[in-house]
Amino acid sequence: MPERDVYHDAVKAALLKDGWTITHDPFPLVYGTRRLYADLGAQKLFAAEKAERKIIVEVKSFLGQSEVAGLKEAFGAYEMYRNILAELEPARRIYLAVTLDAYRGIFSEPLGQLMLTRE
């Protein structure tokens, strides 16, 4: 299994505080003979809609490497997991959890905005 991101527990705590139930930690994705792991799987019942939402969350801190390298790694994982989910569990949505520094940094720049707009 992959090493947890330094902010894994903080993201998990935030989801729990918001009323999500953590269903997988980590979330296994099996495609063919390959087994991958997204960071978290969660679900939440929305009573007003009488519907349940299921998500997976990939956590990226952008620490210890260049922001561009972190962006490439984050969106590579995001895209791969999104494509697998489209085949296996199309109702489940994927989210990328990043630090406020990354959000205000690389994601506020044109390159980050391009990735957010396209993905």
PyMOL commands that set and color helices and strands:
alter all, ss='L'
color gray80, all
select helices_A, chain A and resi 8-17+67-88+100-104+106-108+110-118
alter helices_A, ss='H'
color red, helices_A
select strands_A, chain A and resi 21-24+27-31+34-38+40-46+51-60+93-98
alter strands_A, ss='S'
color yellow, strands_A
deselect
rebuild
show_as cartoon
